[in-house]
Amino acid sequence: VAARDAEVAEQVTEGLGAAAAAKTTVADAWNSLGYMATSQTQAGLEAADEYASKYVDSLTYAEISNTSSSLTVDLNATSLGLPGGSGEVVQFVGTVNNVGGVDWDCAGTGTTLPAKYRPANCR
């Protein structure tokens, strides 16, 4: 079981690679606009399903406020070998920091993927 959990965790990390580039794009949009974009398009991101891959079904952007937003990665439970509906979402919440960058957190309530499968910084 531990070996399988480690394999799933590795696959999740691979799948979350799509979020890395999206986080940079959102931060760039914030620096350009001076506020968090109001839509996925304004943030400079592709349509949610354009991020689909073996382990990812979609990546969705949402504005929370002028200084925070979220990126929600819907993972493909089947490809990960997880039962459907088992909580295959990792949500990154970005908040503008005091030096003009965006800090991202993925350990919040929007993340439903069990902790044992998440990267260490998302537990």
N, C-alpha and C positions, 0 to 999 in steps of 0.2 A: 504494500500500500504506500509506504513512504517513497519508494522509487517512482511509482506512478504519480504521486503528488508532485514530486520534483520535476517530472517530465511535463506535467500540466503547467506548473509554474514557469518553466522555461518557454513553453509555447505561448503563454500569456504575455511574458516579457517581449517575445518576438512580435506578437500582435500589437502590443502597445507602442511599437516603433512608429506607427502612423501618427500617434499623438505627439511625438517629439517634434516633428516638423510643423504640425499644426500649432503647437504652443508658441513656437518661434514666429509663425505667421501672425498669430493673434497679437503677440507683443509688438510686432512691427506695426500692425494696424493701429494699436493704441498709441504708439509713439507718433504716428503720422496724424491721427485724428485728434488726439488729446482726450479721448474718452473711449470706452469699450464700444466696439461696433455693435450695431443693433440687429445685425443679421449675419448669417453664415457667409453670404456673398460679400457684404461690406467688410467682413473680417478678412477677406481674401482667400477664403476656403472653397474647395470644390463642394458639390452636392454631397450630402451625408453618405449616400450609397457608393460614391466614387472611391471611398476609402476601404471598400470591401476587399477582403483577402481571405486566405485560407482560415485564419483565426478571428477575423473581424467582419461583422455584418455591416456596421456603419459607425461614423463618427459625427456627432451632432454638436454644433455650437449654440450657446444661448447667452444672451446678455443678462446679467443679474442686476447690475447697476452701472453707473458711469465709470466705476473703478474696479469692477469685478465681472467675471464671466465664467462659463463652464464649458468644458469639452467632455462629452459623454461618449465613451467607447462601448458599443454593444458587441460583445464577443460572441463567436459562434460556438454554442455549447456542444453541438454535434461533433465538430472538428476537434474540440478539446476533449471529447470523451466524457462530457458532463451531461447529466440528465437535463433536458429542457426545463427552463423555469427555475434552475437551481441558483440563480443569482449571478448572471454573467455580464454585469455592467461594472465598468470602472469609470468614475467621474473625476475629472481634474477640475479644481476650482482655482482660477487665477485671480490674484488680487494685486493691484498696483502697489509697489513698495515706495518708500520715501526717497529713493534715488532714481525713480522713473522707470524701473524695470517691473516685471511681472513675476511674482512668486506663485508657484503652483503646488497644490496639495491634493493628494488623491486618497486620503485616508478618511474622508468625511462620510456623512450619511448617504450621499448619492451613490457611493460605491457599494454594490451588493455582492460582488464576487467574494466568496469565502477568503478570509485572510491568508490561509495556508497556500493559496494559489497566487497571491499578489506579490509584486516585487517588494523588497524590504522597506522601501520608502513609502509604500502605500498601506502599511499595516497599522 
